[in-house]
């Protein structure tokens, strides 16, 4: 609310300068005082609500107020980002939707012969704001929003075209802003006519330029980049680092012994289901970091081979502070791998509901727990007639990988799974 009001009031005040508006002292004071009133209210709000602490704290939650989504950003996308989402596919999804909307606004705009009316202005102004937002995001986020490795000269030329379009539309909008203020205040009738004619001429020039430069083709080119990136996978190491800094509310954990099968299956399943299933899961190593270093050299070797040379800083362990906090939480979902009964260390305290088991992948005898929350396809226990059907839970995860991931599979994931299967 406060930011939206500030955007509107500061924008109105700024327009007096940017749009080269002729104004009197009364108008200047009116717009200035509105900005200062907003500033005082906003500063008071910040102090009373400790906004700085809120912004600096890592977020696990999701912003899902549909009434507050801007139509230029997350509006109409369907889902909004959560604090634990992967950066590149999330930003790319936003960029893709913005480019699609910009293309739609462009097609509608080019049908107008003149834009000196409210209907036409609304459409081309949305195009201008969408392009402005996109360009600002590209400058701020860099190439993290892109998936392909196009030559820098090609992409820079494309971004230059968007920057040029933003500038041309901005100049037209500045003239329209001045024109609207004069019409509203019934001032400077000669200037109104002059501005109306200039807007018409500038609009024709913009349409000619957009056709010559193939602006729609430029937007479609970037949209393909965004589409590729929105479905791209983050490297395993970066995924684990994100989960360490911002754990999710769904944990994947192996059996208390913490052997290679338990550790690797937890890591890989959380990664695969987060990247391909969008379920935002966090792997937890079921032993302490100290035990990992002293009793699991084979796991340390496998992790080192995929670039994770310091597991203690790249993984969450059962004794990690964040997991200790979650043990006392009521709203944690759990996936069990390589076992099918939750470790008693994680059992609820008196008066607590405890963790909710939502999924099991295992190759030991089913002890029948959690049937109300974990059944059917979420309960994959490869054990029949008193014997295991596979020698490793990693085999079950490899089968799942083949169903959801097109070849080639990530080398790090393939090495971890095959190495563990060979060990078992």
N, C-alpha and C positions, 0 to 999 in steps of 0.2 A: 504493500500500500504506500509506504513512505517513498520508496524508490520510484514507483510509478508516478506519484505526484511530483517528485523532484524532477523527473525526466520531462514532464509536461511543462512545469513552470520555468525551469532553467532554459528549456528549448524555446519557449515563447520570448524570454528575455534576450536570448542569444540571437533570435531571428531579427531583432531590431538592427543588429550590426551586420550579420552575415547576409541578410537579404537586402541590405542597403536601403532600409525603410526610412522615410522622412517621418520624424516624430516630434511631438512637442514635449515640454517639461512634464506636463501632467501624465502623459502616456509613459514616459521614462520612469517617473516615480511609481506609477501604478505597478508596472511589471517588476521593477526592482524590489518594491516592498513585498510583493508576493513571493519572490525568491528568498528574501531574508526571513519572512515568516515561516516558510517551509524549512529553511536551514535551522532555525531555533527549535522547531518541533522535532526535526530529525535528530539533532544533537541530544535533545532531552530523551528521546526514545532510546538512543544508543546507550546513554549512561544508565538508564533505569532497567534495561534488559540485558546488560553485559554482552553486547553483540560481538565484541572482539573475541571473547572466550568461545562463543558459539562458532564463529568462523574459523578459529584456529584448531578446534577439536576435530579429529578424524571422524568422519560420519559413516556409520554402518547402515543407516536408514535410507529410505527412499522418499523423495519429494513427489507426492502423488495427488496434489490438489489440482484437479482438472480445471477448476474455475480460475486458477492463477497462471495457466500456461499461455505464453504469448503465441499468437498465430504465426509469428515470424521464427519461432524456435521450436519448442516441444509440442505446441498445440497440434492436435489431430494426428500425432504420431502413434498414440495409443499407450505407450509406456514412457515413463520418465526415468532418468538415470538414478542409480543408487550409489552410495559412497564407496561400495566395493566393486563397482563395474570396471571392466577393462577399458583403458583409455582409448586406444585406437579404434576398435569397432564401434564404441559408443559415439565418439566424435564424428566418425565417418557416417554413421547412421543419421546424425543430426545434419551434417553437410549434405548428404544425399537428399533428404527431405526438403532442405532449403533450396537446393538446386532445382528440384522438381517443381516446387512452388514458384521459383523465379522464372522458370521456363513457361509456366502457365500464365503468370502475370505478363510476361513479355508478349506471348501470343495474343492475349486480350488487348494489351496496350497498342500493339501495332495495327489494330483494327480502327483505332480512333484517328480522325483527321486533325483534330485539335483537342487540347486537354484543358481548355479554360472552362471547365465545368466540374461539379463535384464528383460525378460518377467516374469520369475519366481520370481525374486527379487521384482518387482513391486507389485506382488500379496501378497507375504508373508510380505513385508514391510508395505503394507496397513493394513494387519491383525495385525501386531505388533503395529502400530500407533493407530488403533481403540481400541485395548485392553488397551493400555497405557492411552488413553483419557478417556475411561470408568472407569478405576481404579482410575484415578485422580479425576473424578467427584464423585465417590462413597466416596472417602476420604474427599472431600471438602464439599459435600452436605449432607453427612450422610444418615440416613434412610428416609429423606424426599422424596427420589426418589422411595420408595417402598410402596406398598399398604397393603401387607399381614403382619401378625405378626409371621413369622416363628421364631423358636428358634434361638438365636444369634449364637449358635454353628454351626447350619446348614448353615446359611448365611455366617458366617466367613470362613467356609471350602470352600464354593463356591468361595468367593473372593480370598482366598489363592490360589486356582487353577488358577484363572485369573492372579494373580500376578506372579506365577511361570511360566506361559506361556509367559508373557511379558518378564521376565528375560531370558528365554531360547532363545526367538526370538531376544532379544536385543544383546545377546552374538554373535549369528550368524551374525547379522547385523553389529556389530563392526568389525568382521573379514572381512565381505564383503566390508565394507567401506575402510579398509586398502588395501585390494586386488585391489579395483577399482582405488585407488589413485596410487598404484604402476604400474598398467597397463597403466593408462593415462599418467604417467610420464616416462614410460619405464624404471622402476627401479627395482632392487632386484628380479631378475627372479627366483632365488631359493626360496625366500620367497613367491612369487606368487604361485608356485607349492605347497608349504607347506600349505599356507592358503586355496587354492582350495581344497586340500585333507581334511583339518580340517573342512571346511564348509560342505563338503559332509558327513563326519562322524557325525557332530553335527546335520545335518538335519535328517539323519536316526534315530538318538536317539530321536529327537523331535517328529517325526512321531510315533515312538513306544510309547513314553510317552503320546502323545495326544490320542492314541487309548486306552491305559491302564486306563487313567484317565477319559475317555469319555468327552473330552473337548467340543465337540459339544453338548452333553447332558447338560453340565454345562451352556453353553450359552443359550440353550433353556429354562432351568430352570429359569434363570434370566429374559429372555424375557417374560415369563409368568407373572412374578412379575411386570415387566414394563408395560405390557399390562393391567393388573388389575389397576395399579396406574394411567395410562393415561386416564382411564375412571372413576376414582374415583371422589368423590365430596368433596370439601373442607367444613369444618364446617362453619355454617352461621356466627358466630362471627368473624372468621378469614377472611371470604369473605368481611364482612363490613369494617373491619380494613384496608384491602387492598384498598378498594374503597375510603375510607377517605383519605388515604395517596396518592393515585394515581387515581383520577377520570378518567373515560373514556369520550369519545366524544358522547356517547349515554346515555341520562338521562331518568329515569322513575320517574314520579311525579304525585301525587294525586291532588284532588281539593283544592282550597284555604282555605276551612274550616279546612282541616287537621284532619278529624275524624279518628277513628280507621280503618275503611275500606280503606280510602285513604292511610294512613301510612303503614298499613300492606300489602296491595296489591302492593304498590310500592316496598317495601322491598322484598317480596317473588317473584314477577314476575322478578325483576332484577336478583335475585339469580338463579331462575330456568332457565331462558333463557341464562344466562352466563355460567352456569355449563353444561346444556344439549344442548343448542343451539349454544354455542360458539360465542355469539353476544356481549359480553363484555359491559354489561350495568351497570349503577350506579344508585342506588335509591336515590332520594332527598325528604326530608320531606318538605311538602308545607307550613309549618309554622315555626316560629323561634324556636330556642332551648329554649328560655325562656317560650314561650307559651306552648311548649311541657311539660315542668316541672310543670307548674301551672294549665293547663287546660285539660290535657289528662292523668289523673291517671290510667285509665283503660288500656291505651296503655303501660304506664310505667310498670304496673303489668305484662302484657303479655310478654314484652321484658325481664323483670327480671326473669320470669319463664323459659326462654330459655337461660339464662346466660348472658344477656346484661344488666348489672346493672347500667351502666353509659351511657345512650343513647347519651349524648352530645358529648362524645369522640368517639363514635362508629358509628355515623351517620352524614350525610351531611344535613344541613338545608338550607332553602331558603335564610337565611342571612349569611351563611358560606362564608368566603372570596373566596374560590374556585368557588362557584356558582355565586357570584357577578361578578367575572371576566367573567364567561361564559355567563352571561346575555347580555354582550356587544359583544359576539362573533358571527361570521357569520356561523360557521360550526359545530353547535350542532344539533344532531338528538334527537327527544323526543318521548317517549311513554307516553300517557295520560292514567291514570287509575282513575276510579270513577268520570270521567267527560269527556267531549269531545270538549271543547273549551279552548284553552290556556289562562291562567290567564293574565290579562292585564298588570300586573307587569313585565311579561316576554315578552311583545310585543316589536317589534323592534323600535329602535330610528330612527329618520329621516335619510334616506340614508343607513339604515342597512337592510339586508335581514331577520334577525331574526332567530329563531329556526325553524327547519323543523320537523313537526309532521309526524312520520312514522308508528305509531301503536296506536290503541285505544282499551282498554277493559273497558266497562262501562255498566251501567244499567239505564241510564237516556235517555230522548228523544234526538234523534240525531239531532243536529242543522245544519248538512250538511257541515261543514267546512272541508278543507284539502282533498277533494276528489282526487286531482291530485297526492298527495303523500301518501295517506293512504286509501286503498280500499280493497275489497275482504276479504281474510282471515286475513289481518292485521287490519280489522275494525270490531271488535266483540262488538256490542252494543245490549245488551239484552233488547230491548224495542219495543213492538208492540201493536197496537190498544189502544194507550193512557195509557199503563200500563207497568210496569217493569216485566220482566219474571223471575228475581231473586231478592232477597232482598239485596244481597251483591255482590260487585265486586269480593270478595274473593271466591265466589262460582265459578265464571268463571275461576279464576286462579286454583282452585282445580280441575276443569275439565281438564284444560290444563296440570296440573301436572300428572293426571292419564294417559294422552296420551303419555307423554315423559319420565316418570320415572317408572322403575320397582319397585314393592313392595319389601321390606318395604320402605316407605317414611321416610325421615329424621324426627326425632321426633320434632325438633325445628320448622320445616315448618308446620307439621301437627297441632301442638299446636297453632301456630299463626293463621292459617287459620280457624280452628274449633272455637277457642276463639272468633274471630271477627264475624264469621257467627252466633254464639250464641248471641253475643251482638246485632247484627242487627235484 
